[in-house]
């Protein structure tokens, strides 16, 4: 058992309260802040009181100001006194009371008079006086009833017979007595009166019309005289208004279709054309699906009644082209395609570009010629026109053979390179492009789920096919030129897949070159297929980017080839010049400096120098770097064997096929080819001299080329065209040479070694440094005051924040306590109800 708790004594409580009051009233605890003297305009901060009094004052002040603002935050409710003259300071209180009293009496009087109908007021209905409406002075609107008395109108319209039974004066019966007219007589008299009045009105209208026409004729005769004298000139505004009145109004255009809708419609069109072609191959007649609208007379009741059955067959007019081939005028789109070789090639090219059938130009001719023939044959009833159903067996066979010769309209996407090669092999270049275009349309990515992967593979297969075309002897460059359009379209659809395929091709070729260099020490120039790939890279991908995943490796590959591949023959010279052209194309927009390009062009010009007996850069004025040699048999590849051959030379471009095999039978042809190579090199130099004009080291870059061109190149033995080009290059280089300093590091004073001797600094001012002038002292005082006020403001802001945080916490705790209290009350009430229910249940059980 534990000890019982101690009971608190009443004396202890009294003693405790007494000590607390004594501490509060202890004079030694009072804090007094004394001030020496009073200063006008300065608030006194010397308070007298117990510890914590100033803090309580600050808290009370925040409760009166900051807490009220916090509680009224986001609340727009406020009381506004709208009594008359409440905010008017010029009015006396008695005057305000009198005015308010008079306004209240007037308001109550208006409420009483709201339903007071005085006789002086005039009642209205829809803006018309009720007294005027009771007179029933309505106007008669009918032309037939115009001019009749109101009584007659009432009697004639509403009947009743009162007026008809009245006796009229002057009418007598057989005995001489007056008699009343019968109803029939009165109605006939009324009809005669109305007809007579109507006839009179018609006569008046005709007379007025005749007078109006006569007046118009007289006015026209006078107007002709006035027009010559006072003809007004139209100003620009009137002319513009009249022009705008005759302008054609804008017509609503068709809805723009999404790429998915366009692809779906194109595939359906090609499927329909393929079905027509297959039917023609089987010998079936392709009927025209277009319905011609029959002529309808203006008197036709459109009730379906036909007097004579129209059993005339459909006319089939034949139009012949320049070669004499027949073209059926009423065949559908694509039905006549492929009937002549000229239509098959040219028409399918149009289908690729515009997506429409190739015989649209023939349709208009057929319609015009068909219309003329129809007019001629209308008068000839004996001749029976030929129909499609009456085609002979020979014509059907010819049609089937022509359909077999056509290209299919739908193709499946190739799954491998061999499938693509089998699809394109044996077709001319135009047909190959059409096959690829139709393959893309039939396998658009939006038409099926797997089409995207198929077309991505198609880009790689097509690249491989282009490489095979370039490797053939002779290379099919025209076919490659037409294939680039298809490659570009696939690259726009799938840029990531195209970049990966091109990267793979470049990386494989670069690795092969590195392996050959490691084994043999030198490598041959890239073949024509690789040169074609580099050209396609420049066409498909941007070359001006600072770093690109495809063009940057391609430019590095070109630089490596120009540096590591030795020049051993004229084929190598041609390959190197082709690489130089590609390098210029790569850097033409970004103006990126390519030193390998300049070195290779300098080496090609060195191959044309005749005098190489004296060696050394001091004699030549320039240095030759690999892959060229300064002396030897290979260094004279472009030296002319006969200077007289330049007289018969004409400028030509170097063929790309010369990179593989070059067939030169005579020395004259060899000299002509050498001159063409030198001309190509000088053209590239001219372009580079204008391209790198803004470089700082321009003079140092082109100084060796200037020396070679002006001192060592035998330009006098060259044709006049090359001499002019030589002069233009020298003029361009000399005009751009400016004295620009080279980029060097900034000169700095050398840092001395660390010494152990201490550095002595004489200090004349001790303590806090003060300003010398009045302005400096004032500035220091303001800075000190600013810092002090800033610190005080921060301190007060922190106190306000803590105060608001405490108030928010108190609110949350209060809401929580209230919620707990309510929950406790609910639980208590529920417990009470449960106890009462259990007691009631026990009573019921006890009774039973």
Secondary structure, DSSP 8 states (H G I E B T S, - for coil): ---------HHHHHHHHHHHHHHHT-GGG-EE---SS--TT------EESTTHHHHHHHHHHHHTHHHHHHTTT--------STTTT-TTS-HHHHHHHHHHHHHHHHHHHHGGG---SSS--EETTEEHHHHTT-------STTTT--HHHHHHHHH--STTTTS--TT-B-TTS-B----HHHHHHHHHHHHHHHHHHHHHHHHHHHHHHHHHHHHHHHHHHHHHHHS-----HHHHHHHHHHHS-----------HHHHHHHHHHHHHHHHHHHHHHHTT--------------TT---S---SS---------EEE-TT--EEETT--TTTTTTSSHHHHHHHHHHHHHHSS-TTHHHHHHHHHHHHHHHHHHHS--S-----GGG--HHHHHHHHHHHHHS--S-----SSHHHHHHHHTTS-HHHHHHHHHHHHHHT-TTT-STHHHHHHHHHHHHHHHHHHHHHSSS--HHHHHHHHHHHHHHHHH-HHHHHHHHHHHHHHHHHHHHHHHHHHS------HHHHHHHHHHHHHS-S-SSS-TTHHHHHHHHHHHHHHS---SHHHHHHHHHHHHHHHHHHTTT----HHHHHHHHHHHHTT-S---S-SHHHHSS---TT--SSSSGGGTT--S-GGGGGG-------GGGGT-----SHHHHHHHHHHHHHHHHHHHHHHHHHTTT-TTHHHHHHHHHHIIIIIS-GGGS-HHHHHHHHHHHHHHHHH-------------------SS---------SS---SSHHHHHHHHHHHHHHHHHHHHHHHHHHHHHHHHHHHHHHHHHHHHHHHHHHHHHHHHHHHHHHHHHHHHHHHHHH-
